[in-house]
């Protein structure tokens, strides 16, 4: 896949059209993939939060319409958000109309501040999220700030939690001009603040962390709810999918099935451990062990999942 150094003069020559071929745009070592017709994705690295976190581990994306731009997640720091903003400006001078957060986790939301107006004559975008996102951000504000300072050091400076100005209670349609984004708020699954969205023009579905590809899925909310929401996503009219973590895919039903398989195995194994009185420590080593070779960062992420889910499932 070619790396293109795109300038504004080149874009003027191209008439700001969005090529159908997949290319990459490089902006100061911050690569974005053009997956077709105005859809751009920056893929975060598969690094664990305790061993290699640098604020850039999730997928962050933007969609360019005739009226302006919608951003989908902004990364884990102001620094990453600014890199994303600079990458957008390599592609289009149109205003950022919407900044959408797919859920509350810090690797997805701490770049929001990069999209606040830097001049008084600039319009402020709408910040969009689940109806429970604002409360979740406020509840976690102190904890997340300490975590970011510890993990990022100097790179944490200037990062702040920007709450949504526009909430998604069930569904919401955002108009970018020649395309619409249809957002859906989900019941508790990966978290209690999950939002997915689909672009009407290309059929691109952005799942947030309802879907992990390659990287071990993570559950904070409700594993049974997540399994159910993954099943619902299979009925989507999507033609291609951008997951919360991992590569962009066209064979997205298979990717959802892979995630669902892991979740079902994990759920069954934890339930068996509880029934046999094996204890949580043993379950951390044995639950979903058959999935180990299928996922990146499995040992650390799977142990965390067991630690989160075991106490919940004991009360079934």
N, C-alpha and C positions, 0 to 999 in steps of 0.2 A: 504494500500500500504506500503510495507516494506521500511525502511530506511537502506541503505547499506553503511557501512564505507569501501570504496574501497581503497586499497593500490596498489602501483605499483607491489608489489610481487604477489598480488592476480590477477592482470591483466595479468602478465606473465604466471601464472598458467592457466588462462582462454584463453590464446592465443590472448588476446585483441579482442576477438569476441564481437559482439554487440547482446545482448539477445533480443529476440522478445517480451518477457514479459515487462510490464511497471514496472520500478523500480525507486527509487529515490536514488541519490548519494548525500551525505552530505559532504560539504567542509566548515568547520568553520562556521556552521549555515547558509550556503548558499546552499539551496537545488536545485538540478537539477533533472528533470524528464527525464528518458530514455523512449521515446515514440516509440522505435523500430528501430533496424538496423542502429545505428549510429546517430540518431537524438536526441538531448538533449535540454531541455527547462528549463529555470528558470523563474518562474512566479512572477512578481512584485505584490506588495500589492495594493488593491483598496483603495488608499489614495488620498485625494485631494491636489493639489499643495499649497493651502493656509492654510490648516488645519493639514496636517500630512506628508508633503513631506519629504522624506529622501533620494531621488535619486534613489529609487528602486521601481518604480511603473509600469513599462512596462515589457513585455516578452522579454527576451534576450536568444538567442539560439546559438547552434553550431552544425555543421555537420562534421562527421569524415569520410574521404575517405582514400584510400590506399596511396595517396601521402601526404595528410595533412588535415588541418582543415579549415573550413570557419565559421566565426562568424557572426551572424545576430543580429545587434544592441548590444550596450555595456553598457547601463545603464546611469544614470544621474550624475556620478562622477567618478574620478579616483579610488576612494575606491571601488565602485561597479565593475568597470572594472577589478580591480586587483582580486576581489573575483571570478569573472568569469574566469579570466586567471588561477587562482589556481584550480578551479573546472575542467577546461579542463585538467590540468596536472594530476589530479586524474584519468582521463579516458585514456589519451594517451600522449605519448612523441613526437608525430608527430608535425611538425612545423605548425604554423598558417599561411596559405597562403593568406587568404582574410579576411578582416573586412568589412562587408557590412552594410551600414546605410540605413534603409528603408525610412527615411525622416529626416528633419532638427530639429525636436523638441528636447530640451535639455535632456529629460529623456531617449532618445534613443542614444545619440551621445557622451556624455561627458566622457564615459569610454574608448573612443578610445585610449587615451594616454597610457593606460595600455599595449597596444600591440606594442608599439614602442620598438625596440631592446634595451635591457639593457646592451649588450656587443657588441663590434665592430665586433665580428665574427658571430653574429646572423643576419639572413636575415630579412629585413623589409617586412612585408606583404603589399600586395596591399590594399589600402583603396578604397572602391567601393561605388558609389552613383549616384543618378540622375545627369544629365548634369547641372542642375541648383543648385545643392546642394552647391558647393563651393562658389558661389556668395551669396547664402542665408546665409551660415555660416558667411561670412565676414560682410554682412549687419547687422546681429544680434549679432555679437561678443560682443560688449560692453554691450548691453542690457542683453544678457544671462549671462555674467560674473557677472554683478551686481545682477541679480536675483539669481544666484547660491550662491553667497556670502551671500545674505540676508537669503535664505532659509536653507542653509546647514552649514554655519559658517565654522568651522575648516575642515569639510568633503569636502568643496569645493576646498581646497588647492591642487594644482597640476593638476586640471582638465583643459583641454584646448580643443579647437575645432581643430581636425585634419581633414583637407580637403581631399576629394577623390583624389587618384592618378590615378584612372581608372573610367571613366564616362560611364553611361548608357544613350545613346541617344534614342534608341527605345528598342532593346533587346540585351542581352549579355549572352554568355555561359561561365561558369567557370568550369574547369576540376579539379576534386579532385582525379582522378585516376579511381576508379571503379564506379564513379557516376559523373554526371554533374548537375550543378545548372543553371537553365535557368531564367534569370532576365528580367523583363519588366518594362520600365519607363512609368508612367501613366501621362495623361494630368492633369491639375489642379483639385484636388478633396479634400481630407483631407487637403493637402497643395499643393504647386506647385512643390514639390520635392519627390513625392511618387514613391517608387519602391516595387514591389512584386517579389517573386521568388518561383520556384518549384524544388524539388529534383527529379531527373529522376529515382532514385532507389526505392524510397518508395512512390512517389506521394504526398509528404508532401508539402503543399502550405503555405508559410509564407506571410501574407498579409500586415504586418505593420499595421498602423492605418487606413487602408481602412476598417478594421473590428474590432469592439469592441464586446466582449461577456460579458454579465452581467453588465459591466460598461457602463454608458451612452455614446454613441458616441459623439465625439467632431469634430466640423467643423471649420477650419480656412480659407480654400480656397473657394470652390464653392460647395454648397449643391447639385445643379443640376448635376454638374460634378461627385460628389461622388455617387449619386444615379445611374448614368450611369455606373460608373466603378464597382460598386457592382453588377450590372446586368451582366456585362461582366465576372466577376469572377465566376458567376454561371455556365458558360460554360467551366470552367477549368476541366482538366482530373484528378484533385486531388482526393486522397483517404482519406486524413486527412488534417486538417488545424490548424496552429498555428496563432492566431490573434495577433494584437498588444497589446491588453489587454484582460485578461480573460483566461479561460481554453482551453486547446487543445481539439479539437472535431473531431469526424468522421462524425457526422450529420451536415456537414458544410453548405449545401445548406439552411437548416432551419435557421442556425445562420445568414447567409447573408440576408435571407428574413426578419428576425426579425429586423435587422439593417435597412434594406430598408423601412420597415413599419414605424419605428420611424421617419426616415428622411422625408418620404412622408407626414406624419401627421404634422411634424414640419413645413415643407414648406407650406402646405395648410393653416395651422392656422396662420402663419405669414402673408401670402398673404391676408387672410380674415381680419386680424387686420389692415393692411395697407388700404385695400379697405374701411373699416368702420371708418377710422381715429381714431382708438382706442389709438394710441400712443405706443411707445416702452415699457414704464414702465408697462402698463397693459398687453402687449403681453408677457412680461417676466413671469408674473404670470399665464397666461392662455394658451399660445401656447404649444401644445403637452401634455396638462395636463392629457389626457386619457392614456398616457404612463407612468405616474409617478410610479406606483407600479411594473413596469416591469424592472426597471433599478436601479442599485446602483448609489449613488451620483447624483441623478436626479436633485434635486432642484438647486444645485449650477452649475452643468454642463449645464443644459438646459437653465438657465438664461444667462450664458455666450454665448451659441449658439445664442440665440435671439439677444443679444447685438451685436454680430458679423454680423449676417445675415440681421437683419432688415434694416440697412442703405443701404446694397447692393440691397436688393429686392425692396426698394422704387424706384429704378431707372430702374426697368424692363420695 
